[in-house]
Amino acid sequence: MSIVLCTWGSFIEGGTEEALTLARKLAASVGAELHWAVLGAAATEAPALAERHGVTSLDVIDDPKLADFQPDALVEALVQYCGQLKPTTILFNQTVAARLIAPRVAGRLGAAVVMNAFAFAAHEGGLDVTATAFGGDTHVVYRLTAPLSVVSIVTTTVVAEPAAQAAPPARRAVAVDLSGVTERFRVVSSPKAEGPRLEDAQIIVSGGRGLGSAQNYDLVKQLADALGGMWGGSRAIVDDGWIDSSRQVGLTGKITRPGLYLAAGISGASQHMAGCSAAKTIVAINKDKDASIYRYARYGIVADCLEVLPELIKAARA
Ligand SMILES: Cc1cc2nc3c(=O)[nH]c(=O)nc-3n(C[C@H](O)[C@H](O)[C@H](O)COP(=O)(O)OP(=O)(O)OC[C@H]3O[C@@H](n4cnc5c(N)ncnc54)[C@H](O)[C@@H]3O)c2cc1C
């Protein structure tokens, strides 16, 4: 019996160690081997992580068509690989790309699929998978009894833990034939992605519609700079064109887990909180004392953020 985590890309994405942690625990609970399928250039970083997380076999799939993000080639490669390995569970770290790939792999393999999962428990003859639903408002437990399950893991609430004993995994080169794949997917534009990633930031200052205007958003940037952090925002202000979508925090944006998340003029809608509720400390500035953000914030300032932000900038620069 085997369980496999699938990874691809030019580097190992954040959340992979957390996904490996859950995968290892699941494999141990059902006595399965843990395979890690790594496609493309990410394979160079994988051996050390695989060793740390008790992976049984590091399965490397290499093909020129996997060099860039080409979903049709990726799906085909994973379907062929799983056809050879015959795993019982196929896991994905739910990156933006994995949201496209996991359901397609499940569809091709006729497998049950659960997205937005964050916990598992094996039961006789199957798997209970806990996942968020309705934009993060609800937790649902799916009881999977199909012979093959595809589960996509959101890792924000998962803590990475290395295996008790590190051991080098077996390493296999897996051959797939992608000669018949004609890619139908073409990236025509993508968010600006230079510099550090919001997902990795330790301090994030985020702004919402309560700032009132794109000009006022400059206060968020100034405070982020003064604190040595990064700036982000809600979807409302991305939609209004105040900031680039690469800065959007939330369910349909970046999933972050900073030490400090300072939210100015943000209501705290569940879709926004899905991208920041794993922060160690949330500080909110909102003039409405009943705003949802205060259900999550450790510290709250019930006030006009246009008055508070300049004071915080002054204090941070002092
Ligand atoms: C499928 C789906 C996916 C979504 N994905 C995301 C996502 O990824 N990220 C995301 O952010 N949203 C997402 N949304 C949108 C989300 O539901 C909210 O509409 C959005 O987060 C609201 O943004 P906001 O808090 O900036 O604006 P608003 O809801 O307008 O809230 C503004 C807040 O500012 C406060 N305020 C006003 N003036 C001041 C002031 N002067 N000082 C202090 N406080 C003030 C108000 O009291 C209010 O609480 C999604 C929605 C759907 C349906």
The ligand as an SDF file (V2000), in Angstrom:
LIG
                    3D

 53 58  0  0  0  0  0  0  0  0999 V2000
  -15.5030   33.3710   -3.7020 C   0  0  0  0  0  0  0  0  0  0  0  0
  -14.9400   34.5840   -3.0040 C   0  0  0  0  0  0  0  0  0  0  0  0
  -13.5800   34.6660   -2.8030 C   0  0  0  0  0  0  0  0  0  0  0  0
  -13.0490   35.7660   -2.1460 C   0  0  0  0  0  0  0  0  0  0  0  0
  -11.6960   35.8220   -1.9250 N   0  0  0  0  0  0  0  0  0  0  0  0
  -11.2070   36.8620   -1.2160 C   0  0  0  0  0  0  0  0  0  0  0  0
   -9.8140   36.9240   -0.9050 C   0  0  0  0  0  0  0  0  0  0  0  0
   -9.0090   36.0740   -1.3100 O   0  0  0  0  0  0  0  0  0  0  0  0
   -9.3700   37.9630   -0.1730 N   0  0  0  0  0  0  0  0  0  0  0  0
  -10.2080   38.9550    0.2980 C   0  0  0  0  0  0  0  0  0  0  0  0
   -9.7390   39.8770    0.9650 O   0  0  0  0  0  0  0  0  0  0  0  0
  -11.5090   38.9180   -0.0070 N   0  0  0  0  0  0  0  0  0  0  0  0
  -12.0260   37.9150   -0.7470 C   0  0  0  0  0  0  0  0  0  0  0  0
  -13.3440   37.9170   -1.0550 N   0  0  0  0  0  0  0  0  0  0  0  0
  -14.1410   39.1290   -0.7470 C   0  0  0  0  0  0  0  0  0  0  0  0
  -14.5760   39.1950    0.7170 C   0  0  0  0  0  0  0  0  0  0  0  0
  -15.7980   38.4980    0.8760 O   0  0  0  0  0  0  0  0  0  0  0  0
  -14.7830   40.6690    1.1350 C   0  0  0  0  0  0  0  0  0  0  0  0
  -15.7110   41.2650    0.2660 O   0  0  0  0  0  0  0  0  0  0  0  0
  -13.5090   41.4850    1.1440 C   0  0  0  0  0  0  0  0  0  0  0  0
  -12.5060   40.8440    1.8850 O   0  0  0  0  0  0  0  0  0  0  0  0
  -13.8150   42.8400    1.8080 C   0  0  0  0  0  0  0  0  0  0  0  0
  -12.6950   43.6600    1.7570 O   0  0  0  0  0  0  0  0  0  0  0  0
  -12.4960   44.8130    2.8380 P   0  0  0  0  0  0  0  0  0  0  0  0
  -12.5550   44.2200    4.2040 O   0  0  0  0  0  0  0  0  0  0  0  0
  -11.2940   45.5580    2.4300 O   0  0  0  0  0  0  0  0  0  0  0  0
  -13.7330   45.7850    2.5400 O   0  0  0  0  0  0  0  0  0  0  0  0
  -15.0940   46.0430    3.3040 P   0  0  0  0  0  0  0  0  0  0  0  0
  -15.8740   44.7920    3.4730 O   0  0  0  0  0  0  0  0  0  0  0  0
  -15.7290   47.1640    2.6020 O   0  0  0  0  0  0  0  0  0  0  0  0
  -14.6610   46.4960    4.7690 O   0  0  0  0  0  0  0  0  0  0  0  0
  -14.0510   47.7210    5.0760 C   0  0  0  0  0  0  0  0  0  0  0  0
  -13.8650   47.7840    6.5710 C   0  0  0  0  0  0  0  0  0  0  0  0
  -13.1900   48.9770    6.8890 O   0  0  0  0  0  0  0  0  0  0  0  0
  -13.7850   49.5780    8.0380 C   0  0  0  0  0  0  0  0  0  0  0  0
  -13.5260   51.0150    7.9290 N   0  0  0  0  0  0  0  0  0  0  0  0
  -14.1360   51.9150    7.1150 C   0  0  0  0  0  0  0  0  0  0  0  0
  -13.5600   53.1340    7.2430 N   0  0  0  0  0  0  0  0  0  0  0  0
  -12.5820   52.9790    8.1760 C   0  0  0  0  0  0  0  0  0  0  0  0
  -11.6140   53.8500    8.7340 C   0  0  0  0  0  0  0  0  0  0  0  0
  -11.5290   55.1580    8.3460 N   0  0  0  0  0  0  0  0  0  0  0  0
  -10.7760   53.3580    9.6570 N   0  0  0  0  0  0  0  0  0  0  0  0
  -10.8420   52.0800   10.0700 C   0  0  0  0  0  0  0  0  0  0  0  0
  -11.7120   51.1880    9.5710 N   0  0  0  0  0  0  0  0  0  0  0  0
  -12.5650   51.6330    8.6150 C   0  0  0  0  0  0  0  0  0  0  0  0
  -15.2450   49.1960    7.9700 C   0  0  0  0  0  0  0  0  0  0  0  0
  -15.7910   49.2080    9.2630 O   0  0  0  0  0  0  0  0  0  0  0  0
  -15.1760   47.7950    7.3670 C   0  0  0  0  0  0  0  0  0  0  0  0
  -15.1200   46.8100    8.3810 O   0  0  0  0  0  0  0  0  0  0  0  0
  -13.8950   36.8200   -1.7110 C   0  0  0  0  0  0  0  0  0  0  0  0
  -15.2780   36.7050   -1.9260 C   0  0  0  0  0  0  0  0  0  0  0  0
  -15.7920   35.6190   -2.5640 C   0  0  0  0  0  0  0  0  0  0  0  0
  -17.2720   35.5290   -2.7610 C   0  0  0  0  0  0  0  0  0  0  0  0
  1  2  1  0
  2  3  1  0
  2 52  2  0
  3  4  2  0
  4  5  1  0
  4 50  1  0
  5  6  2  0
  6  7  1  0
  6 13  1  0
  7  8  2  0
  7  9  1  0
  9 10  1  0
 10 11  2  0
 10 12  1  0
 12 13  2  0
 13 14  1  0
 14 15  1  0
 14 50  1  0
 15 16  1  0
 16 17  1  0
 16 18  1  0
 18 19  1  0
 18 20  1  0
 20 21  1  0
 20 22  1  0
 22 23  1  0
 23 24  1  0
 24 25  2  0
 24 26  1  0
 24 27  1  0
 27 28  1  0
 28 29  2  0
 28 30  1  0
 28 31  1  0
 31 32  1  0
 32 33  1  0
 33 34  1  0
 33 48  1  0
 34 35  1  0
 35 36  1  0
 35 46  1  0
 36 37  1  0
 36 45  1  0
 37 38  2  0
 38 39  1  0
 39 40  1  0
 39 45  2  0
 40 41  1  0
 40 42  2  0
 42 43  1  0
 43 44  2  0
 44 45  1  0
 46 47  1  0
 46 48  1  0
 48 49  1  0
 50 51  2  0
 51 52  1  0
 52 53  1  0
M  END
$$$$
